């Protein structure tokens, strides 16, 4: 009789222990949160575009094809202008320090308008006025400011009517296409995305004075971006983990995302193809689709090096 009682108590105790372990295990797994990526770019040592392996290749000067980590331009304008003095934020090893580079100050508010729709025929239609939906620095750059000492950009910002149509599911072309000057795409903020070079043929983000959103204006009076500043990224979508969110559309219709990849890793140009993109499943119009796409990166050429599809 006593042996049976001892066996019963032991079995009950063992059963309760198993239940407790199972409860704790399930509770732990249900409350765990996804790991937050802590990878950060070293903005103090960025490679200059146009030097070393980060080349600026010009098609009408003999550069017949794109190359990794480089920008493939169709040509340079004859009357190029812009800033060319970056020595005060150039490091001894030939890199440049974004944290030391002055910014164009100010907090000018704009009536930015932007809309993106997919119609019944499978077209994506972007419309707007080209003005950003966030504040900008003061342009023309104010005389007497630190930024003015390096870049006397005399241009204002004006509305730029936007009405472009892309296929909602763009296709890769048989071969890449070189990139021209002017808009290479459009941000979800409503303003243009320019490639990484100035009309002087140097690294625009490293040489020209930009505001905290990585943008400025030019002789067309169009506000546009050259650099994926944190302010710009956070304004579009505050990222905590995983793949970066969509930040805009390039002229061939493919999307451009922020600088973090499929597993939350921080990408650089060397992780991407000759067009500055790659292909894997991404969120596209509310669905996960295996689709080519571009990435902003913190290193040159920053956004696009050649068009993977056919630009419109």
Secondary structure as UniProt FT lines:
FT   HELIX           2..31
FT   TURN            43..44
FT   TURN            49..50
FT   TURN            52..53
FT   STRAND          56..58
FT   HELIX           59..61
FT   TURN            68..69
FT   STRAND          71..73
FT   TURN            78..79
FT   HELIX           87..89
FT   TURN            92..93
FT   HELIX           98..100
FT   STRAND          114..118
FT   TURN            120..121
FT   STRAND          123..128
FT   TURN            143..144
FT   HELIX           146..150
FT   STRAND          162..167
FT   STRAND          185..187
FT   TURN            188..189
FT   STRAND          192..193
FT   TURN            199..200
FT   HELIX           204..207
FT   TURN            212..213
FT   STRAND          215..216
FT   TURN            219..220
FT   STRAND          224..225
FT   HELIX           230..236
FT   STRAND          246..250
FT   TURN            251..252
FT   STRAND          255..257
FT   TURN            262..263
FT   HELIX           269..271
FT   TURN            274..275
FT   STRAND          277..284
FT   TURN            285..286
FT   STRAND          287..295
FT   TURN            300..303
//
